[in-house]
Amino acid sequence: MSSWKKAAKVNQKTHRERHQPDSRAHLGILEKKKDYRQRAKDFHLKQARLKSLKKKALSRNPDEFYFHMINSKVQDGEHNEIDKEDEHTPGQIKLMQTQDLKYVNLKCKIESSKIERMQAQLHLIDVANQTSNKHIFFVDSKEEAKNFDVATRLDTHPALMSRRTNRLKLSDLQTMHLPSVDEVTVNSLSKVRNARYKELKKRVEREKELTIIQQKLEVKRHLQNKKEQPPLRIKPGTKELPPVYKWKLERKK
């Protein structure tokens, strides 16, 4: 008897909720039961939170103490934080920022050397094949231009005309002995190559970000020099560019 009930429960029909009638389509999507349950759950959570906050406000101890009471004060009707004494001297702060700049410079050099090494290995063959360029051939007559064949002129196979690099000649193709490579090996090699190109792209983006950070740190270091007059800001900084300042020209003694 229990097995029959279980089978009946498994085979029972799933009832779908109706959609919004066409006459009420202007009112928007019809709310389903799962949407109502989610909205009701969110509403009850907010009500419980408000109830808890009201209870805390009613039962608050007027003699309660917390450290923000002595770390802030009201002056002229405005609530201000009490400035604490800085634990670092200006010289120490400048030295730490110089160390940060040296670290960013080191990381930028490491990324640029890795990018150069990967570019030397990949040769960017696919980019060269996708680059659009022109090659003009000159002929002596219109008849020759009408019967002109680019593959014959370049002494290569017509299937290699789309390649702009490593385009072999017919003589080289006849003397070349290529190893037999199955489709699985070709697919695995293409996956490895695509992964290397993705890694190269990420490293180029990282080098760009490090360069922007380096420029921003250098500008910040120059702004902290109190011996120089405050510069004029020409352009504010963005996520991709550091701020641009103009210093007054001074003759050095």
C-alpha positions in Angstrom: 0.0 0.0 0.0 2.8 2.4 0.8 4.6 1.6 -2.5 1.4 2.5 -4.4 1.1 5.8 -2.6 4.7 6.6 -3.5 4.2 5.8 -7.1 1.0 7.9 -7.2 2.9 10.8 -5.7 5.7 10.5 -8.3 3.4 10.4 -11.3 1.1 13.2 -10.2 0.7 16.0 -12.6 2.5 19.3 -12.1 0.0 22.2 -12.2 1.3 25.3 -13.9 0.3 28.8 -12.8 -1.7 30.8 -15.3 -0.1 33.8 -17.2 -1.4 37.3 -17.2 -4.5 37.7 -19.4 -4.2 39.9 -22.4 -6.8 42.3 -21.1 -4.6 42.9 -18.0 -1.2 42.9 -19.8 -0.9 46.7 -19.2 -0.6 45.9 -15.5 2.7 44.1 -15.9 3.7 40.5 -15.2 1.3 38.5 -13.0 2.9 37.8 -9.6 3.4 34.0 -9.1 3.2 32.3 -5.7 7.0 32.0 -5.4 7.3 35.8 -6.0 4.7 36.5 -3.3 6.4 34.2 -0.8 9.7 36.0 -1.4 8.1 39.4 -1.1 6.3 38.3 2.1 9.4 36.9 3.6 11.3 40.2 3.0 8.4 42.2 4.4 8.3 40.1 7.6 12.1 40.3 8.1 11.9 44.1 7.8 9.0 44.3 10.3 10.9 42.1 12.8 14.0 44.3 12.4 12.0 47.4 13.1 10.4 45.8 16.1 13.8 44.8 17.5 15.2 48.4 17.0 12.1 49.9 18.7 12.6 47.5 21.6 16.3 48.5 21.9 15.4 52.2 21.8 12.8 51.8 24.6 15.0 49.7 26.8 18.2 51.8 26.3 20.2 52.7 29.4 20.6 56.5 29.7 24.0 55.9 31.5 25.3 53.7 28.7 28.9 54.5 27.7 30.7 53.9 24.5 34.1 55.3 23.3 32.6 57.5 20.5 31.2 59.7 23.3 34.8 60.8 24.2 36.2 60.7 20.7 33.8 63.3 19.3 32.3 66.6 20.3 29.8 69.2 19.1 31.2 72.6 18.1 29.0 75.4 16.8 26.1 73.0 16.4 28.2 70.6 14.2 29.2 67.1 15.3 33.0 66.7 14.6 35.5 63.9 15.3 38.4 64.7 17.7 41.6 64.5 15.7 44.1 62.1 17.2 47.8 62.4 17.1 49.3 60.7 14.1 51.5 57.7 14.9 53.8 58.4 12.0 56.0 61.3 11.3 55.9 63.0 7.8 59.3 61.5 7.0 58.1 58.0 7.9 55.0 58.4 5.7 57.1 59.6 2.8 59.5 56.7 3.2 56.6 54.2 3.2 55.1 55.7 0.1 58.5 55.6 -1.6 58.7 51.9 -0.8 55.3 51.4 -2.3 56.4 53.1 -5.5 59.5 51.0 -5.7 57.4 47.8 -5.3 55.0 48.9 -8.0 57.9 49.7 -10.3 59.4 46.2 -9.7 56.1 44.5 -10.4 55.6 46.5 -13.6 59.1 45.5 -14.8 58.4 41.9 -14.1 55.1 42.0 -16.0 56.7 43.7 -19.0 59.5 41.2 -19.2 57.0 38.3 -19.1 54.9 39.9 -21.8 58.0 40.3 -24.1 58.9 36.7 -23.5 55.4 35.5 -24.4 55.2 37.7 -27.4 58.5 36.2 -28.6 57.1 32.7 -28.2 53.6 33.3 -29.8 54.8 35.7 -32.6 51.2 37.0 -32.7 50.5 35.1 -36.0 46.8 35.2 -35.7 46.9 39.0 -35.3 49.0 39.3 -38.4 46.5 37.2 -40.4 43.6 39.4 -39.2 45.3 42.6 -40.1 43.9 44.2 -43.3 46.5 45.3 -45.8 47.0 45.8 -49.6 49.4 44.4 -52.1 49.4 46.0 -55.5 50.6 44.1 -58.6 51.4 45.9 -61.8 50.8 44.4 -65.2 51.5 45.4 -68.8 48.1 45.0 -70.5 44.4 44.7 -69.8 44.4 41.1 -71.1 47.1 40.2 -68.5 45.1 41.9 -65.8 41.9 40.0 -66.8 43.7 36.6 -66.6 45.8 37.5 -63.6 46.0 34.9 -60.8 47.4 36.0 -57.5 48.3 32.4 -56.3 50.2 31.7 -59.6 52.1 35.1 -59.2 53.1 34.3 -55.6 53.9 30.7 -56.5 51.8 29.3 -53.7 48.7 27.1 -53.2 45.3 28.9 -53.4 44.3 27.5 -49.9 47.2 29.5 -48.4 46.1 32.9 -49.8 44.4 33.9 -46.6 47.6 33.6 -44.6 49.8 36.7 -44.4 52.6 34.9 -42.5 54.5 31.6 -43.3 53.0 31.4 -46.8 54.9 28.5 -48.4 55.8 28.2 -52.0 54.8 25.3 -54.2 58.4 24.1 -54.4 58.6 24.1 -50.6 55.3 22.2 -50.3 56.5 19.4 -52.7 59.8 18.8 -50.8 58.2 19.1 -47.3 57.4 16.0 -45.3 54.7 16.7 -42.8 54.1 14.4 -39.8 50.7 12.8 -39.5 48.7 14.6 -36.8 45.2 13.5 -35.8 42.3 15.9 -35.1 42.5 15.4 -31.3 46.1 16.6 -31.3 45.2 19.6 -33.4 42.4 20.5 -31.0 44.6 20.2 -27.9 47.3 22.4 -29.5 44.7 25.0 -30.4 43.4 25.0 -26.8 46.9 25.5 -25.4 47.5 28.4 -27.9 44.2 30.1 -27.0 45.1 29.7 -23.3 48.4 31.4 -23.9 46.8 34.2 -25.7 44.3 34.8 -22.9 47.2 34.8 -20.4 49.0 37.3 -22.5 45.9 39.6 -22.7 45.6 39.4 -18.8 49.2 40.3 -18.3 49.0 43.3 -20.7 45.9 44.6 -18.7 47.8 44.1 -15.4 50.8 46.0 -16.7 48.5 48.8 -17.8 46.9 48.9 -14.3 50.3 48.9 -12.6 51.5 51.8 -14.9 48.4 53.8 -13.9 49.1 53.2 -10.2 52.8 54.1 -10.7 51.8 57.4 -12.3 49.3 58.2 -9.5 51.9 57.5 -6.8 54.5 59.7 -8.5 52.0 62.6 -8.7 51.0 62.1 -5.0 54.7 62.1 -4.0 55.3 65.4 -5.8 52.2 67.0 -4.2 53.7 66.2 -0.7 56.8 68.3 -1.4 56.1 71.4 0.8 59.1 73.3 -0.5 57.3 73.8 -3.9 54.4 76.0 -4.5 51.0 74.3 -4.7 50.4 73.4 -8.4 47.3 74.1 -10.5 45.2 71.1 -11.3 44.4 71.0 -14.9 42.5 67.7 -15.1 41.1 65.4 -12.3 42.2 61.8 -12.2 40.1 58.9 -13.5 40.3 55.1 -13.3 42.5 55.0 -16.4 44.5 58.2 -16.1 46.3 60.0 -13.2 45.4 63.7 -12.4 47.2 66.4 -14.4 48.9 69.2 -12.5 50.9 72.2 -13.7 53.7 73.5 -11.5 55.1 77.0 -11.7 58.4 77.3 -13.4 61.2 78.2 -10.9 64.8 78.8 -11.6 67.0 76.4 -9.6 70.0 78.0 -7.9 
